[in-house]
Amino acid sequence: MPPSRFPIPQGTLDMLILQILCLEPLHGYGIAQRVELISKHAVQVNQGSLYPALHRLEQKKWLRSEWRASQTGREAKFHALTRAGEKELAIEKDSWHRLDAAVRLIFAQGE
């Protein structure tokens, strides 16, 4: 039985996109596939959320994008992190780790 999927908490999608793109430039479909693969199919990114997020990140100058041929030979818009995106990812990861630690402390009180 495959693991159950759950929605991505609001505000988390941008961080996931930045993390995926710190590995290598990818097009939107590749980003969605990578998130699903790395999360062992627990997280699925739908196109209705992904493409507006990519556009928003590009407007914030955290991503740069260019059209080029994909592995299938078709043109696709590839996205890559900028230096500002790398800095933002570091900030987001630090915040995430601090929140995770705080929630774990709270959960530990019930054990």
N, CA, C and O atoms as a GROMACS GRO file, in nm:
protein
  444
    1MET      N    1   0.084  -0.118   0.000
    1MET     CA    2   0.000   0.000   0.000
    1MET      C    3   0.089   0.125   0.000
    1MET      O    4   0.177   0.137   0.085
    2PRO      N    5   0.066   0.219  -0.096
    2PRO     CA    6   0.150   0.339  -0.100
    2PRO      C    7   0.122   0.429   0.020
    2PRO      O    8   0.012   0.426   0.077
    3PRO      N    9   0.222   0.509   0.060
    3PRO     CA   10   0.201   0.598   0.174
    3PRO      C   11   0.091   0.699   0.142
    3PRO      O   12   0.073   0.736   0.026
    4SER      N   13   0.019   0.743   0.243
    4SER     CA   14  -0.086   0.841   0.219
    4SER      C   15  -0.022   0.976   0.189
    4SER      O   16   0.084   1.010   0.242
    5ARG      N   17  -0.088   1.051   0.103
    5ARG     CA   18  -0.039   1.184   0.068
    5ARG      C   19  -0.110   1.285   0.154
    5ARG      O   20  -0.223   1.263   0.198
    6PHE      N   21  -0.045   1.395   0.177
    6PHE     CA   22  -0.108   1.502   0.253
    6PHE      C   23  -0.075   1.635   0.189
    6PHE      O   24   0.028   1.647   0.121
    7PRO      N   25  -0.160   1.734   0.210
    7PRO     CA   26  -0.134   1.864   0.147
    7PRO      C   27  -0.012   1.931   0.209
    7PRO      O   28   0.020   1.910   0.326
    8ILE      N   29   0.054   2.011   0.128
    8ILE     CA   30   0.170   2.086   0.175
    8ILE      C   31   0.119   2.204   0.257
    8ILE      O   32   0.035   2.280   0.208
    9PRO      N   33   0.167   2.221   0.379
    9PRO     CA   34   0.123   2.336   0.459
    9PRO      C   35   0.151   2.468   0.387
    9PRO      O   36   0.252   2.481   0.318
   10GLN      N   37   0.062   2.564   0.403
   10GLN     CA   38   0.077   2.693   0.338
   10GLN      C   39   0.213   2.754   0.371
   10GLN      O   40   0.257   2.751   0.486
   11GLY      N   41   0.279   2.809   0.270
   11GLY     CA   42   0.410   2.871   0.290
   11GLY      C   43   0.527   2.775   0.272
   11GLY      O   44   0.642   2.819   0.266
   12THR      N   45   0.500   2.646   0.264
   12THR     CA   46   0.606   2.547   0.255
   12THR      C   47   0.649   2.521   0.110
   12THR      O   48   0.763   2.484   0.085
   13LEU      N   49   0.558   2.540   0.016
   13LEU     CA   50   0.588   2.510  -0.123
   13LEU      C   51   0.709   2.589  -0.174
   13LEU      O   52   0.795   2.533  -0.241
   14ASP      N   53   0.716   2.717  -0.142
   14ASP     CA   54   0.830   2.798  -0.188
   14ASP      C   55   0.961   2.739  -0.140
   14ASP      O   56   1.058   2.728  -0.215
   15MET      N   57   0.965   2.701  -0.012
   15MET     CA   58   1.087   2.644   0.045
   15MET      C   59   1.123   2.512  -0.026
   15MET      O   60   1.240   2.487  -0.053
   16LEU      N   61   1.024   2.429  -0.054
   16LEU     CA   62   1.051   2.302  -0.122
   16LEU      C   63   1.106   2.326  -0.263
   16LEU      O   64   1.198   2.258  -0.306
   17ILE      N   65   1.048   2.422  -0.334
   17ILE     CA   66   1.095   2.454  -0.468
   17ILE      C   67   1.241   2.502  -0.462
   17ILE      O   68   1.325   2.457  -0.540
   18LEU      N   69   1.270   2.592  -0.370
   18LEU     CA   70   1.407   2.643  -0.357
   18LEU      C   71   1.504   2.529  -0.325
   18LEU      O   72   1.615   2.524  -0.379
   19GLN      N   73   1.463   2.439  -0.238
   19GLN     CA   74   1.550   2.326  -0.201
   19GLN      C   75   1.576   2.236  -0.321
   19GLN      O   76   1.690   2.195  -0.345
   20ILE      N   77   1.472   2.204  -0.396
   20ILE     CA   78   1.488   2.118  -0.514
   20ILE      C   79   1.581   2.186  -0.615
   20ILE      O   80   1.666   2.120  -0.676
   21LEU      N   81   1.565   2.316  -0.634
   21LEU     CA   82   1.645   2.386  -0.734
   21LEU      C   83   1.788   2.415  -0.688
   21LEU      O   84   1.871   2.454  -0.769
   22CYS      N   85   1.818   2.396  -0.559
   22CYS     CA   86   1.958   2.413  -0.517
   22CYS      C   87   2.041   2.295  -0.568
   22CYS      O   88   2.164   2.303  -0.570
   23LEU      N   89   1.977   2.187  -0.608
   23LEU     CA   90   2.047   2.070  -0.659
   23LEU      C   91   2.085   2.086  -0.806
   23LEU      O   92   2.197   2.054  -0.846
   24GLU      N   93   1.990   2.138  -0.886
   24GLU     CA   94   2.014   2.160  -1.028
   24GLU      C   95   1.895   2.235  -1.089
   24GLU      O   96   1.785   2.228  -1.035
   25PRO      N   97   1.916   2.307  -1.199
   25PRO     CA   98   1.804   2.372  -1.267
   25PRO      C   99   1.706   2.267  -1.320
   25PRO      O  100   1.748   2.162  -1.370
   26LEU      N  101   1.578   2.295  -1.310
   26LEU     CA  102   1.474   2.204  -1.358
   26LEU      C  103   1.356   2.282  -1.413
   26LEU      O  104   1.338   2.400  -1.383
   27HIS      N  105   1.276   2.215  -1.495
   27HIS     CA  106   1.150   2.272  -1.540
   27HIS      C  107   1.041   2.234  -1.439
   27HIS      O  108   1.064   2.150  -1.352
   28GLY      N  109   0.926   2.295  -1.451
   28GLY     CA  110   0.819   2.275  -1.353
   28GLY      C  111   0.782   2.130  -1.331
   28GLY      O  112   0.771   2.085  -1.216
   29TYR      N  113   0.763   2.055  -1.439
   29TYR     CA  114   0.725   1.914  -1.425
   29TYR      C  115   0.835   1.837  -1.352
   29TYR      O  116   0.806   1.750  -1.270
   30GLY      N  117   0.961   1.868  -1.381
   30GLY     CA  118   1.073   1.803  -1.314
   30GLY      C  119   1.076   1.834  -1.165
   30GLY      O  120   1.110   1.748  -1.084
   31ILE      N  121   1.041   1.957  -1.130
   31ILE     CA  122   1.036   1.995  -0.988
   31ILE      C  123   0.930   1.911  -0.917
   31ILE      O  124   0.955   1.855  -0.811
   32ALA      N  125   0.811   1.904  -0.976
   32ALA     CA  126   0.702   1.828  -0.915
   32ALA      C  127   0.740   1.680  -0.901
   32ALA      O  128   0.712   1.619  -0.797
   33GLN      N  129   0.803   1.624  -1.002
   33GLN     CA  130   0.846   1.484  -0.996
   33GLN      C  131   0.949   1.462  -0.886
   33GLN      O  132   0.942   1.365  -0.812
   34ARG      N  133   1.044   1.554  -0.876
   34ARG     CA  134   1.152   1.541  -0.777
   34ARG      C  135   1.096   1.548  -0.635
   34ARG      O  136   1.138   1.470  -0.550
   35VAL      N  137   1.003   1.639  -0.609
   35VAL     CA  138   0.941   1.649  -0.476
   35VAL      C  139   0.873   1.518  -0.442
   35VAL      O  140   0.888   1.466  -0.331
   36GLU      N  141   0.797   1.465  -0.537
   36GLU     CA  142   0.725   1.340  -0.512
   36GLU      C  143   0.822   1.224  -0.489
   36GLU      O  144   0.801   1.143  -0.399
   37LEU      N  145   0.926   1.216  -0.569
   37LEU     CA  146   1.024   1.108  -0.556
   37LEU      C  147   1.099   1.115  -0.424
   37LEU      O  148   1.109   1.014  -0.353
   38ILE      N  149   1.152   1.231  -0.389
   38ILE     CA  150   1.230   1.245  -0.267
   38ILE      C  151   1.144   1.220  -0.143
   38ILE      O  152   1.191   1.164  -0.044
   39SER      N  153   1.017   1.263  -0.149
   39SER     CA  154   0.927   1.244  -0.034
   39SER      C  155   0.867   1.103  -0.030
   39SER      O  156   0.781   1.074   0.053
   40LYS      N  157   0.914   1.017  -0.120
   40LYS     CA  158   0.862   0.880  -0.130
   40LYS      C  159   0.712   0.880  -0.153
   40LYS      O  160   0.637   0.800  -0.096
   41HIS      N  161   0.669   0.973  -0.240
   41HIS     CA  162   0.531   0.986  -0.286
   41HIS      C  163   0.435   1.035  -0.178
   41HIS      O  164   0.313   1.026  -0.195
   42ALA      N  165   0.487   1.088  -0.068
   42ALA     CA  166   0.400   1.141   0.037
   42ALA      C  167   0.355   1.284   0.005
   42ALA      O  168   0.249   1.327   0.050
   43VAL      N  169   0.436   1.356  -0.073
   43VAL     CA  170   0.403   1.494  -0.108
   43VAL      C  171   0.385   1.503  -0.259
   43VAL      O  172   0.472   1.461  -0.336
   44GLN      N  173   0.272   1.558  -0.300
   44GLN     CA  174   0.245   1.576  -0.442
   44GLN      C  175   0.215   1.723  -0.465
   44GLN      O  176   0.132   1.782  -0.396
   45VAL      N  177   0.283   1.782  -0.562
   45VAL     CA  178   0.264   1.924  -0.594
   45VAL      C  179   0.177   1.932  -0.718
   45VAL      O  180   0.211   1.876  -0.823
   46ASN      N  181   0.064   2.000  -0.706
   46ASN     CA  182  -0.023   2.013  -0.824
   46ASN      C  183   0.017   2.136  -0.905
   46ASN      O  184   0.069   2.233  -0.851
   47GLN      N  185  -0.009   2.129  -1.034
   47GLN     CA  186   0.033   2.235  -1.126
   47GLN      C  187  -0.034   2.368  -1.094
   47GLN      O  188   0.025   2.474  -1.117
   48GLY      N  189  -0.155   2.363  -1.041
   48GLY     CA  190  -0.227   2.485  -1.006
   48GLY      C  191  -0.160   2.564  -0.895
   48GLY      O  192  -0.184   2.683  -0.881
   49SER      N  193  -0.076   2.498  -0.816
   49SER     CA  194   0.000   2.566  -0.711
   49SER      C  195   0.144   2.592  -0.756
   49SER      O  196   0.202   2.695  -0.723
   50LEU      N  197   0.201   2.498  -0.831
   50LEU     CA  198   0.342   2.505  -0.867
   50LEU      C  199   0.375   2.624  -0.957
   50LEU      O  200   0.466   2.701  -0.927
   51TYR      N  201   0.302   2.640  -1.066
   51TYR     CA  202   0.339   2.742  -1.162
   51TYR      C  203   0.320   2.884  -1.109
   51TYR      O  204   0.404   2.970  -1.137
   52PRO      N  205   0.214   2.913  -1.034
   52PRO     CA  206   0.207   3.046  -0.970
   52PRO      C  207   0.321   3.068  -0.871
   52PRO      O  208   0.373   3.179  -0.860
   53ALA      N  209   0.362   2.963  -0.799
   53ALA     CA  210   0.473   2.975  -0.704
   53ALA      C  211   0.603   3.004  -0.779
   53ALA      O  212   0.680   3.090  -0.736
   54LEU      N  213   0.627   2.936  -0.889
   54LEU     CA  214   0.748   2.962  -0.968
   54LEU      C  215   0.749   3.107  -1.018
   54LEU      O  216   0.852   3.174  -1.014
   55HIS      N  217   0.636   3.154  -1.064
   55HIS     CA  218   0.626   3.293  -1.111
   55HIS      C  219   0.653   3.391  -0.997
   55HIS      O  220   0.725   3.489  -1.015
   56ARG      N  221   0.596   3.364  -0.880
   56ARG     CA  222   0.615   3.449  -0.763
   56ARG      C  223   0.763   3.453  -0.722
   56ARG      O  224   0.817   3.559  -0.692
   57LEU      N  225   0.828   3.336  -0.721
   57LEU     CA  226   0.970   3.329  -0.683
   57LEU      C  227   1.058   3.402  -0.784
   57LEU      O  228   1.160   3.461  -0.748
   58GLU      N  229   1.018   3.396  -0.909
   58GLU     CA  230   1.094   3.467  -1.012
   58GLU      C  231   1.078   3.618  -0.994
   58GLU      O  232   1.174   3.694  -1.011
   59GLN      N  233   0.958   3.663  -0.961
   59GLN     CA  234   0.934   3.806  -0.937
   59GLN      C  235   1.014   3.856  -0.817
   59GLN      O  236   1.058   3.971  -0.815
   60LYS      N  237   1.032   3.770  -0.717
   60LYS     CA  238   1.111   3.807  -0.599
   60LYS      C  239   1.261   3.802  -0.625
   60LYS      O  240   1.342   3.834  -0.538
   61LYS      N  241   1.298   3.760  -0.746
   61LYS     CA  242   1.440   3.748  -0.787
   61LYS      C  243   1.512   3.634  -0.715
   61LYS      O  244   1.634   3.637  -0.703
   62TRP      N  245   1.437   3.535  -0.667
   62TRP     CA  246   1.496   3.418  -0.604
   62TRP      C  247   1.524   3.309  -0.706
   62TRP      O  248   1.600   3.216  -0.680
   63LEU      N  249   1.462   3.322  -0.824
   63LEU     CA  250   1.485   3.229  -0.935
   63LEU      C  251   1.514   3.309  -1.061
   63LEU      O  252   1.469   3.422  -1.076
   64ARG      N  253   1.589   3.247  -1.149
   64ARG     CA  254   1.602   3.298  -1.286
   64ARG      C  255   1.556   3.184  -1.376
   64ARG      O  256   1.572   3.067  -1.342
   65SER      N  257   1.501   3.219  -1.489
   65SER     CA  258   1.444   3.117  -1.577
   65SER      C  259   1.488   3.140  -1.720
   65SER      O  260   1.513   3.253  -1.763
   66GLU      N  261   1.497   3.030  -1.794
   66GLU     CA  262   1.530   3.038  -1.936
   66GLU      C  263   1.466   2.921  -2.009
   66GLU      O  264   1.451   2.812  -1.954
   67TRP      N  265   1.428   2.946  -2.134
   67TRP     CA  266   1.371   2.841  -2.217
   67TRP      C  267   1.485   2.764  -2.282
   67TRP      O  268   1.577   2.823  -2.338
   68ARG      N  269   1.477   2.631  -2.275
   68ARG     CA  270   1.574   2.547  -2.344
   68ARG      C  271   1.513   2.409  -2.365
   68ARG      O  272   1.406   2.378  -2.312
   69ALA      N  273   1.582   2.327  -2.441
   69ALA     CA  274   1.531   2.193  -2.474
   69ALA      C  275   1.537   2.104  -2.351
   69ALA      O  276   1.635   2.103  -2.277
   70SER      N  277   1.430   2.028  -2.330
   70SER     CA  278   1.426   1.931  -2.221
   70SER      C  279   1.481   1.798  -2.271
   70SER      O  280   1.525   1.786  -2.386
   71GLN      N  281   1.478   1.697  -2.184
   71GLN     CA  282   1.528   1.564  -2.223
   71GLN      C  283   1.447   1.504  -2.337
   71GLN      O  284   1.497   1.421  -2.413
   72THR      N  285   1.322   1.547  -2.350
   72THR     CA  286   1.237   1.495  -2.458
   72THR      C  287   1.259   1.571  -2.589
   72THR      O  288   1.204   1.534  -2.693
   73GLY      N  289   1.340   1.679  -2.583
   73GLY     CA  290   1.364   1.759  -2.701
   73GLY      C  291   1.269   1.877  -2.714
   73GLY      O  292   1.289   1.965  -2.797
   74ARG      N  293   1.164   1.878  -2.633
   74ARG     CA  294   1.069   1.989  -2.636
   74ARG      C  295   1.122   2.105  -2.554
   74ARG      O  296   1.196   2.085  -2.458
   75GLU      N  297   1.084   2.227  -2.593
   75GLU     CA  298   1.124   2.346  -2.518
   75GLU      C  299   1.052   2.348  -2.383
   75GLU      O  300   0.932   2.320  -2.376
   76ALA      N  301   1.125   2.382  -2.279
   76ALA     CA  302   1.068   2.393  -2.145
   76ALA      C  303   1.137   2.508  -2.074
   76ALA      O  304   1.251   2.541  -2.103
   77LYS      N  305   1.066   2.569  -1.980
   77LYS     CA  306   1.122   2.679  -1.902
   77LYS      C  307   1.194   2.620  -1.782
   77LYS      O  308   1.130   2.564  -1.692
   78PHE      N  309   1.326   2.632  -1.780
   78PHE     CA  310   1.408   2.580  -1.671
   78PHE      C  311   1.431   2.691  -1.569
   78PHE      O  312   1.455   2.807  -1.604
   79HIS      N  313   1.423   2.654  -1.442
   79HIS     CA  314   1.438   2.749  -1.332
   79HIS      C  315   1.563   2.714  -1.253
   79HIS      O  316   1.596   2.596  -1.234
   80ALA      N  317   1.634   2.817  -1.208
   80ALA     CA  318   1.756   2.798  -1.128
   80ALA      C  319   1.756   2.901  -1.016
   80ALA      O  320   1.697   3.009  -1.028
   81LEU      N  321   1.822   2.867  -0.907
   81LEU     CA  322   1.834   2.957  -0.793
   81LEU      C  323   1.929   3.072  -0.824
   81LEU      O  324   2.030   3.054  -0.892
   82THR      N  325   1.896   3.189  -0.774
   82THR     CA  326   1.987   3.303  -0.778
   82THR      C  327   2.058   3.308  -0.643
   82THR      O  328   2.026   3.231  -0.552
   83ARG      N  329   2.154   3.398  -0.629
   83ARG     CA  330   2.220   3.414  -0.499
   83ARG      C  331   2.118   3.457  -0.393
   83ARG      O  332   2.125   3.412  -0.278
   84ALA      N  333   2.026   3.543  -0.432
   84ALA     CA  334   1.921   3.585  -0.338
   84ALA      C  335   1.834   3.466  -0.298
   84ALA      O  336   1.791   3.456  -0.183
   85GLY      N  337   1.809   3.376  -0.392
   85GLY     CA  338   1.732   3.255  -0.363
   85GLY      C  339   1.806   3.163  -0.268
   85GLY      O  340   1.746   3.102  -0.180
   86GLU      N  341   1.938   3.152  -0.285
   86GLU     CA  342   2.019   3.071  -0.194
   86GLU      C  343   2.013   3.126  -0.052
   86GLU      O  344   2.001   3.051   0.045
   87LYS      N  345   2.021   3.260  -0.041
   87LYS     CA  346   2.013   3.323   0.091
   87LYS      C  347   1.876   3.299   0.154
   87LYS      O  348   1.866   3.268   0.272
   88GLU      N  349   1.772   3.315   0.074
   88GLU     CA  350   1.636   3.294   0.126
   88GLU      C  351   1.617   3.150   0.170
   88GLU      O  352   1.554   3.125   0.272
   89LEU      N  353   1.669   3.055   0.093
   89LEU     CA  354   1.659   2.914   0.131
   89LEU      C  355   1.725   2.890   0.266
   89LEU      O  356   1.670   2.819   0.349
   90ALA      N  357   1.842   2.947   0.288
   90ALA     CA  358   1.911   2.930   0.416
   90ALA      C  359   1.826   2.986   0.531
   90ALA      O  360   1.818   2.925   0.637
   91ILE      N  361   1.763   3.101   0.510
   91ILE     CA  362   1.677   3.161   0.612
   91ILE      C  363   1.557   3.071   0.639
   91ILE      O  364   1.522   3.046   0.754
   92GLU      N  365   1.493   3.023   0.531
   92GLU     CA  366   1.375   2.938   0.545
   92GLU      C  367   1.408   2.806   0.616
   92GLU      O  368   1.331   2.759   0.700
   93LYS      N  369   1.521   2.747   0.581
   93LYS     CA  370   1.560   2.621   0.645
   93LYS      C  371   1.587   2.641   0.793
   93LYS      O  372   1.548   2.557   0.875
   94ASP      N  373   1.652   2.750   0.828
   94ASP     CA  374   1.678   2.779   0.969
   94ASP      C  375   1.546   2.796   1.044
   94ASP      O  376   1.529   2.741   1.154
   95SER      N  377   1.453   2.872   0.987
   95SER     CA  378   1.322   2.892   1.051
   95SER      C  379   1.249   2.760   1.067
   95SER      O  380   1.188   2.733   1.170
   96TRP      N  381   1.255   2.677   0.962
   96TRP     CA  382   1.188   2.548   0.965
   96TRP      C  383   1.246   2.460   1.077
   96TRP      O  384   1.170   2.396   1.151
   97HIS      N  385   1.377   2.456   1.089
   97HIS     CA  386   1.441   2.374   1.192
   97HIS      C  387   1.406   2.422   1.333
   97HIS      O  388   1.385   2.341   1.423
   98ARG      N  389   1.400   2.555   1.351
   98ARG     CA  390   1.362   2.608   1.482
   98ARG      C  391   1.217   2.574   1.515
   98ARG      O  392   1.187   2.538   1.629
   99LEU      N  393   1.127   2.585   1.416
   99LEU     CA  394   0.987   2.549   1.439
   99LEU      C  395   0.974   2.400   1.470
   99LEU      O  396   0.902   2.361   1.561
  100ASP      N  397   1.044   2.317   1.393
  100ASP     CA  398   1.041   2.172   1.415
  100ASP      C  399   1.087   2.137   1.557
  100ASP      O  400   1.024   2.055   1.624
  101ALA      N  401   1.195   2.200   1.602
  101ALA     CA  402   1.246   2.173   1.736
  101ALA      C  403   1.145   2.215   1.843
  101ALA      O  404   1.126   2.144   1.942
  102ALA      N  405   1.080   2.329   1.822
  102ALA     CA  406   0.980   2.376   1.919
  102ALA      C  407   0.859   2.283   1.924
  102ALA      O  408   0.809   2.251   2.032
  103VAL      N  409   0.813   2.239   1.808
  103VAL     CA  410   0.698   2.147   1.804
  103VAL      C  411   0.734   2.014   1.870
  103VAL      O  412   0.652   1.958   1.943
  104ARG      N  413   0.853   1.964   1.846
  104ARG     CA  414   0.896   1.839   1.909
  104ARG      C  415   0.899   1.852   2.062
  104ARG      O  416   0.862   1.759   2.133
  105LEU      N  417   0.944   1.966   2.113
  105LEU     CA  418   0.942   1.989   2.257
  105LEU      C  419   0.799   1.985   2.311
  105LEU      O  420   0.772   1.925   2.416
  106ILE      N  421   0.709   2.049   2.241
  106ILE     CA  422   0.570   2.050   2.284
  106ILE      C  423   0.512   1.910   2.280
  106ILE      O  424   0.445   1.870   2.375
  107PHE      N  425   0.536   1.835   2.172
  107PHE     CA  426   0.485   1.698   2.162
  107PHE      C  427   0.544   1.608   2.271
  107PHE      O  428   0.476   1.519   2.321
  108ALA      N  429   0.669   1.631   2.307
  108ALA     CA  430   0.736   1.549   2.407
  108ALA      C  431   0.668   1.563   2.545
  108ALA      O  432   0.682   1.474   2.629
  109GLN      N  433   0.598   1.671   2.568
  109GLN     CA  434   0.530   1.693   2.696
  109GLN      C  435   0.417   1.593   2.718
  109GLN      O  436   0.380   1.566   2.832
  110GLY      N  437   0.364   1.540   2.611
  110GLY     CA  438   0.254   1.445   2.623
  110GLY      C  439   0.299   1.301   2.634
  110GLY      O  440   0.215   1.211   2.645
  111GLU      N  441   0.426   1.277   2.630
  111GLU     CA  442   0.476   1.138   2.630
  111GLU      C  443   0.514   1.093   2.769
  111GLU      O  444   0.558   0.979   2.787
   0.00000   0.00000   0.00000
